[in-house]
Amino acid sequence: MLVRRAARSFALLTVPAVALMAAPAHAGVPEGWSDPAKVDPLHYLFILAGGPLILFVVVALIAAAPALARGEKVLAAQQPAEGEWIGGPRQGTEELPAPDGAESHAGGASGQF
């Protein structure tokens, strides 16, 4: 019970303690230091929004580059054709070897050694 009460008090006092330790950060610029110019709001928005947006576009292009190099269409709304095997053979199931019978090793898990 005592440990729980002490932990609760510590948790409640941590936030004000951190805020009080950060108080010197609100001090003015010391004498002899330069007073930097204000930052342009457009430059600020470009850094905060434009930088990550450009990074997102670059990563998307790198991810789509192999498909674009093969000449495939890269559309977000593109639906796979009926029976299309995503990541499988390009010609569909025609490229797969036909099963030869009971001793065939073409596909599936036989569970035998």
BADORO-531107 format. One record per atom (N, C-alpha, C): chain; x negated, y negated, z; residue number from 1; atom name. Coordinates in steps of 0.001 Angstrom, whole numbers. Last residue first. Example, Ala and Ser with C-alpha at 12.3 -4.5 7.8 and 13.67 -1.06 7.14 Angstrom:
REM BADORO-531107
A,-12850,2250,7080,2,N
A,-13670,1060,7140,2,CA
A,-12900,-30,7870,2,C
A,-13190,5690,7800,1,N
A,-12300,4500,7800,1,CA
A,-13200,3300,7800,1,C
***
This chain:
REM BADORO-531107
A,-8645,38150,-46850,113,N
A,-10088,37892,-46893,113,CA
A,-10674,38554,-48092,113,C
A,-5478,36428,-47127,112,N
A,-6308,37629,-47204,112,CA
A,-7773,37215,-47231,112,C
A,-3707,34384,-47466,111,N
A,-3831,34941,-46131,111,CA
A,-4666,36212,-46100,111,C
A,-3240,32896,-49741,110,N
A,-2844,34296,-49760,110,CA
A,-2926,34936,-48378,110,C
A,-2000,29919,-50540,109,N
A,-2784,30533,-49491,109,CA
A,-2350,31991,-49393,109,C
A,-2209,28370,-53830,108,N
A,-1543,29000,-52701,108,CA
A,-2510,29594,-51690,108,C
A,-4169,28982,-56838,107,N
A,-3275,28249,-55962,107,CA
A,-2715,29061,-54809,107,C
A,-5186,31730,-58268,106,N
A,-4739,30431,-58703,106,CA
A,-3723,29862,-57714,106,C
A,-6110,34260,-58092,105,N
A,-6648,33341,-57096,105,CA
A,-6207,31912,-57427,105,C
A,-4270,37279,-58520,104,N
A,-4626,35941,-58967,104,CA
A,-5133,35105,-57811,104,C
A,-3351,39790,-58040,103,N
A,-4760,39544,-57721,103,CA
A,-5213,38127,-58112,103,C
A,-751,39776,-59025,102,N
A,-951,39902,-57579,102,CA
A,-2382,39574,-57169,102,C
A,-1165,37478,-61753,101,N
A,-478,38597,-61117,101,CA
A,-792,38606,-59635,101,C
A,-2203,35203,-62723,100,N
A,-2409,36427,-63501,100,CA
A,-1669,37614,-62912,100,C
A,-876,31936,-63048,99,N
A,-1156,33086,-62188,99,CA
A,-1214,34364,-63022,99,C
A,-2603,29578,-65109,98,N
A,-1414,30391,-64872,98,CA
A,-1770,31557,-63957,98,C
A,-4220,26608,-64013,97,N
A,-4299,27969,-64535,97,CA
A,-3048,28760,-64173,97,C
A,-2994,23373,-64976,96,N
A,-3224,24366,-63945,96,CA
A,-3324,25757,-64550,96,C
A,-2238,21689,-66995,95,N
A,-3667,21913,-66805,95,CA
A,-3965,23010,-65787,95,C
A,500,21441,-66762,94,N
A,-22,22189,-67912,94,CA
A,-1504,22524,-67749,94,C
A,1345,19792,-64765,93,N
A,1078,21184,-64401,93,CA
A,550,22009,-65568,93,C
A,-272,16794,-65893,92,N
A,775,17488,-65151,92,CA
A,371,18924,-64872,92,C
A,-2415,15585,-66969,91,N
A,-1432,16129,-67906,91,CA
A,-309,16874,-67199,91,C
A,-3980,14935,-64725,90,N
A,-3384,13874,-65534,90,CA
A,-2287,14400,-66462,90,C
A,-3537,16638,-61586,89,N
A,-4035,16596,-62957,89,CA
A,-3289,15555,-63787,89,C
A,-2856,14390,-58769,88,N
A,-3076,15703,-59387,88,CA
A,-3621,15569,-60795,88,C
A,-2103,12002,-57759,87,N
A,-3441,12448,-57428,87,CA
A,-3768,13804,-58023,87,C
A,1171,12996,-57819,86,N
A,304,11857,-57522,86,CA
A,-1043,12387,-57064,86,C
A,2846,14420,-60204,85,N
A,1982,14864,-59127,85,CA
A,975,13754,-58869,85,C
A,6188,13967,-61098,84,N
A,4803,13519,-61222,84,CA
A,4031,13927,-59982,84,C
A,8883,14543,-61106,83,N
A,7955,15659,-61136,83,CA
A,6498,15243,-61259,83,C
A,9681,11560,-62666,82,N
A,10223,12775,-62069,82,CA
A,9218,13914,-62215,82,C
A,7182,9025,-62071,81,N
A,8110,9757,-62930,81,CA
A,8575,11026,-62219,81,C
A,7094,6607,-59436,80,N
A,6532,7764,-60131,80,CA
A,7607,8473,-60949,80,C
A,7698,3158,-60002,79,N
A,8138,4403,-59395,79,CA
A,7509,5574,-60145,79,C
A,6388,42,-59350,78,N
A,6336,1174,-60271,78,CA
A,6692,2458,-59521,78,C
A,6166,-2221,-57885,77,N
A,7494,-1629,-57963,77,CA
A,7521,-397,-58879,77,C
A,3500,-2968,-58203,76,N
A,3966,-2598,-56872,76,CA
A,5298,-1868,-56927,76,C
A,1489,-1727,-60816,75,N
A,2635,-2526,-60413,75,CA
A,3113,-2046,-59050,75,C
A,-739,-1205,-62995,74,N
A,-787,-1327,-61539,74,CA
A,326,-2285,-61130,74,C
A,-1261,1101,-65566,73,N
A,-495,-42,-65086,73,CA
A,-526,-35,-63565,73,C
A,-4585,2023,-66598,72,N
A,-3280,2327,-66021,72,CA
A,-2587,1048,-65597,72,C
A,-7159,1817,-67517,71,N
A,-6094,1300,-68355,71,CA
A,-4700,1617,-67840,71,C
A,-9273,2400,-65950,70,N
A,-8722,3515,-66727,70,CA
A,-7603,3065,-67644,70,C
A,-9585,-55,-64710,69,N
A,-10635,384,-65635,69,CA
A,-10157,1553,-66500,69,C
A,-7368,-74,-63029,68,N
A,-7424,-1031,-64128,68,CA
A,-8471,-629,-65152,68,C
A,-8144,1916,-61245,67,N
A,-6953,2127,-62073,67,CA
A,-6948,1166,-63256,67,C
A,-10453,670,-60087,66,N
A,-10550,1947,-60800,66,CA
A,-9351,2214,-61716,66,C
A,-9332,-1845,-58992,65,N
A,-10292,-1821,-60102,65,CA
A,-10394,-461,-60791,65,C
A,-7777,-1961,-56740,64,N
A,-7091,-1698,-58005,64,CA
A,-8059,-1539,-59175,64,C
A,-9626,-2564,-54740,63,N
A,-8840,-1338,-54626,63,CA
A,-8173,-972,-55947,63,C
A,-10574,-5012,-55631,62,N
A,-11515,-3899,-55523,62,CA
A,-10756,-2579,-55446,62,C
A,-8205,-6506,-55396,61,N
A,-8811,-6280,-56715,61,CA
A,-9798,-5126,-56693,61,C
A,-7882,-6453,-52607,60,N
A,-6856,-5869,-53474,60,CA
A,-7409,-5591,-54871,60,C
A,-10168,-7870,-51805,59,N
A,-10023,-6468,-51406,59,CA
A,-8985,-5777,-52285,59,C
A,-9535,-10395,-52934,58,N
A,-10754,-9676,-53346,58,CA
A,-10642,-8196,-52998,58,C
A,-7204,-11062,-51536,57,N
A,-7153,-10893,-52992,57,CA
A,-8365,-10107,-53479,57,C
A,-8227,-11259,-48899,56,N
A,-7173,-10301,-49213,56,CA
A,-7122,-10028,-50714,56,C
A,-9994,-13446,-49213,55,N
A,-10517,-12133,-48842,55,CA
A,-9507,-11032,-49168,55,C
A,-8123,-15448,-49709,54,N
A,-9095,-15098,-50748,54,CA
A,-9692,-13725,-50465,54,C
A,-6861,-15432,-47202,53,N
A,-6095,-15136,-48414,53,CA
A,-7024,-14741,-49555,53,C
A,-8917,-16188,-45417,52,N
A,-8361,-14833,-45352,52,CA
A,-7552,-14458,-46590,52,C
A,-9255,-18897,-46549,51,N
A,-10330,-17904,-46465,51,CA
A,-9804,-16481,-46370,51,C
A,-6760,-20214,-46243,50,N
A,-7309,-19917,-47572,50,CA
A,-8396,-18861,-47557,50,C
A,-6360,-20489,-43459,49,N
A,-5407,-19741,-44293,49,CA
A,-6025,-19317,-45620,49,C
A,-8607,-21731,-42238,48,N
A,-7775,-20808,-41478,48,CA
A,-6851,-19953,-42345,48,C
A,-9748,-23289,-44320,47,N
A,-10567,-22339,-43570,47,CA
A,-9693,-21291,-42884,47,C
A,-7545,-24803,-45153,46,N
A,-8251,-23942,-46102,46,CA
A,-9072,-22891,-45367,46,C
A,-6894,-26204,-42835,45,N
A,-5958,-25212,-43364,45,CA
A,-6637,-24269,-44351,45,C
A,-9233,-27833,-42688,44,N
A,-8876,-26939,-41586,44,CA
A,-7933,-25843,-42069,44,C
A,-8954,-29312,-45011,43,N
A,-10117,-28444,-44854,43,CA
A,-9857,-27409,-43761,43,C
A,-6628,-30675,-44345,42,N
A,-6635,-29771,-45502,42,CA
A,-7816,-28804,-45435,42,C
A,-7431,-32255,-42106,41,N
A,-6440,-31182,-41948,41,CA
A,-6404,-30206,-43128,41,C
A,-10855,-32893,-41479,40,N
A,-9729,-33121,-42385,40,CA
A,-8726,-31971,-42247,40,C
A,-12012,-33557,-38233,39,N
A,-11940,-32601,-39336,39,CA
A,-10694,-32893,-40158,39,C
A,-13734,-36512,-37153,38,N
A,-12563,-35656,-37132,38,CA
A,-12554,-34757,-38370,38,C
A,-17286,-36454,-36428,37,N
A,-16103,-37001,-37100,37,CA
A,-14955,-35993,-37025,37,C
A,-18911,-36239,-33219,36,N
A,-18616,-35749,-34564,36,CA
A,-17322,-36345,-35113,36,C
A,-21049,-38273,-31702,35,N
A,-19619,-37995,-31627,35,CA
A,-19187,-37530,-33026,35,C
A,-24202,-37160,-30449,34,N
A,-23392,-37767,-31499,34,CA
A,-21929,-37389,-31293,34,C
A,-25427,-37965,-27194,33,N
A,-25011,-36993,-28198,33,CA
A,-24183,-37701,-29249,33,C
A,-25781,-40053,-25480,32,N
A,-26917,-39654,-26295,32,CA
A,-26564,-38598,-27336,32,C
A,-23628,-38848,-22954,31,N
A,-24324,-39974,-23575,31,CA
A,-25540,-39470,-24330,31,C
A,-21375,-36113,-23765,30,N
A,-22409,-36766,-22957,30,CA
A,-23080,-37920,-23710,30,C
A,-17951,-36256,-24383,29,N
A,-19253,-36064,-25015,29,CA
A,-20301,-36792,-24166,29,C
A,-15925,-35081,-21584,28,N
A,-16238,-35927,-22724,28,CA
A,-17626,-35622,-23271,28,C
A,-14539,-31857,-20741,27,N
A,-15351,-33044,-20445,27,CA
A,-15611,-33821,-21730,27,C
A,-13291,-29486,-20956,26,N
A,-12515,-30669,-21324,26,CA
A,-13289,-31958,-21088,26,C
A,-14918,-27588,-19900,25,N
A,-14855,-27642,-21362,25,CA
A,-14085,-28868,-21829,25,C
A,-14546,-27581,-17161,24,N
A,-15654,-28371,-17703,24,CA
A,-15634,-28459,-19230,24,C
A,-12278,-25740,-16991,23,N
A,-12094,-27184,-16856,23,CA
A,-13285,-27985,-17368,23,C
A,-12593,-23047,-16889,22,N
A,-12669,-23658,-18210,22,CA
A,-12534,-25176,-18149,22,C
A,-12130,-22409,-14274,21,N
A,-13508,-22294,-14751,21,CA
A,-13667,-22945,-16117,21,C
A,-9373,-22703,-14214,20,N
A,-10192,-23658,-13478,20,CA
A,-11650,-23600,-13914,20,C
A,-8613,-20487,-15757,19,N
A,-8269,-21834,-16204,19,CA
A,-9117,-22884,-15493,19,C
A,-9495,-18423,-14103,18,N
A,-10107,-18592,-15433,18,CA
A,-9818,-19986,-15960,18,C
A,-7774,-18838,-11936,17,N
A,-9223,-18919,-11749,17,CA
A,-9933,-19134,-13083,17,C
A,-5208,-18388,-12987,16,N
A,-5598,-19739,-12551,16,CA
A,-7109,-19889,-12369,16,C
A,-5634,-15545,-13636,15,N
A,-5323,-16543,-14658,15,CA
A,-5648,-17953,-14181,15,C
A,-6135,-14279,-11112,14,N
A,-7132,-14264,-12177,14,CA
A,-6881,-15365,-13201,14,C
A,-4074,-14137,-9326,13,N
A,-5040,-15220,-9145,13,CA
A,-6067,-15287,-10272,13,C
A,-2666,-11871,-10084,12,N
A,-1994,-13164,-10126,12,CA
A,-2967,-14327,-10018,12,C
A,-4574,-9871,-9658,11,N
A,-4051,-10084,-11004,11,CA
A,-3390,-11449,-11122,11,C
A,-4920,-10070,-6860,10,N
A,-6051,-10321,-7759,10,CA
A,-5562,-10618,-9173,10,C
A,-2382,-9290,-6028,9,N
A,-2872,-10642,-5726,9,CA
A,-4033,-11012,-6644,9,C
A,-2381,-6636,-6917,8,N
A,-1376,-7570,-7421,8,CA
A,-1822,-9011,-7181,8,C
A,-4470,-5588,-5407,7,N
A,-4566,-5592,-6873,7,CA
A,-3585,-6578,-7477,7,C
A,-3412,-5871,-2824,6,N
A,-4641,-6574,-3183,6,CA
A,-4798,-6654,-4704,6,C
A,-1220,-4145,-2983,5,N
A,-987,-5563,-2724,5,CA
A,-2220,-6393,-3106,5,C
A,-2566,-1709,-3399,4,N
A,-1624,-2188,-4418,4,CA
A,-1371,-3690,-4238,4,C
A,-3981,-1486,-1009,3,N
A,-4716,-1574,-2275,3,CA
A,-3817,-2148,-3366,3,C
A,-1909,-1249,806,2,N
A,-2802,-2392,897,2,CA
A,-3562,-2595,-416,2,C
A,-811,1183,0,1,N
A,0,0,0,1,CA
A,-868,-1265,0,1,C
***
